[in-house]
Amino acid sequence: MLVIMKEKLRHMVDIKKYINKLKALYKKSDRFLHLLVGMPSYDKYLEHMIKNHPDKIPKSQREFFKEALENKYGPGSSKC
């Protein structure tokens, strides 16, 4: 019985490692896709704010992307 429990526990640890690897891959691909289409990464923005401006409140994700879209497609930008 103890051997079976140890094996199940080992299997659960393997699953957690696999899930953590998938999460890391998703995070990296998310940043890559934003760069691919010319959108900044909100995660990078938060890291920057925490590191360089800890006294300031960061923008919400919605505010961040709204501003990014306005900067990219707003007045003064070339449009098709």
C-alpha positions as CSV (number, residue, x, y, z in Angstrom):
1,M,0.0,0.0,0.0
2,L,2.8,2.4,0.9
3,V,4.5,1.7,-2.4
4,I,1.4,2.6,-4.3
5,M,1.0,5.9,-2.4
6,K,4.6,6.8,-3.1
7,E,4.1,6.1,-6.8
8,K,1.0,8.3,-6.9
9,L,2.8,11.1,-5.1
10,R,5.7,10.9,-7.5
11,H,3.2,11.0,-10.4
12,M,1.5,14.1,-8.9
13,V,4.9,15.9,-8.6
14,D,5.7,15.1,-12.3
15,I,2.3,16.5,-13.3
16,K,3.0,19.7,-11.3
17,K,6.4,20.1,-13.0
18,Y,4.8,19.6,-16.4
19,I,2.1,22.2,-15.6
20,N,4.7,24.7,-14.4
21,K,6.7,24.2,-17.7
22,L,3.5,24.8,-19.7
23,K,2.8,28.0,-17.8
24,A,6.3,29.3,-18.4
25,L,6.0,28.4,-22.1
26,Y,2.7,30.2,-22.4
27,K,4.1,33.3,-20.7
28,K,7.1,33.4,-23.1
29,S,4.8,32.8,-26.1
30,D,2.5,35.6,-24.9
31,R,5.3,38.1,-24.8
32,F,6.6,36.9,-28.2
33,L,3.2,37.2,-29.8
34,H,2.7,40.8,-28.5
35,L,6.1,41.7,-29.9
36,L,5.2,40.0,-33.2
37,V,2.2,42.3,-33.7
38,G,3.9,45.3,-32.2
39,M,2.1,45.4,-28.9
40,P,4.0,45.9,-25.6
41,S,3.9,43.3,-22.9
42,Y,1.8,44.1,-19.8
43,D,4.0,41.7,-17.7
44,K,7.1,43.5,-18.8
45,Y,5.5,46.8,-17.9
46,L,4.6,45.5,-14.4
47,E,8.1,44.2,-13.9
48,H,9.5,47.6,-14.9
49,M,7.1,49.5,-12.6
50,I,7.9,47.3,-9.6
51,K,11.6,47.6,-10.2
52,N,11.9,51.3,-11.2
53,H,8.8,53.0,-9.8
54,P,7.7,51.1,-6.7
55,D,6.0,54.2,-5.3
56,K,3.7,54.6,-8.3
57,I,0.5,52.7,-8.9
58,P,0.7,50.8,-12.3
59,K,-2.0,51.1,-14.9
60,S,-4.6,48.4,-15.1
61,Q,-4.2,45.9,-17.9
62,R,-7.1,47.6,-19.7
63,E,-5.6,51.1,-19.4
64,F,-2.2,49.8,-20.5
65,F,-3.5,48.2,-23.7
66,K,-5.9,51.1,-24.4
67,E,-3.0,53.5,-24.3
68,A,-0.8,51.2,-26.4
69,L,-3.5,51.0,-29.1
70,E,-4.0,54.8,-29.0
71,N,-0.2,55.3,-29.4
72,K,-0.1,52.8,-32.3
73,Y,-3.3,53.8,-34.2
74,G,-4.3,57.1,-32.7
75,P,-4.1,60.6,-34.3
76,G,-0.9,61.2,-36.2
77,S,-0.3,57.6,-37.1
78,S,-0.4,56.4,-40.7
79,K,-3.5,54.4,-41.6
80,C,-4.3,52.3,-44.6
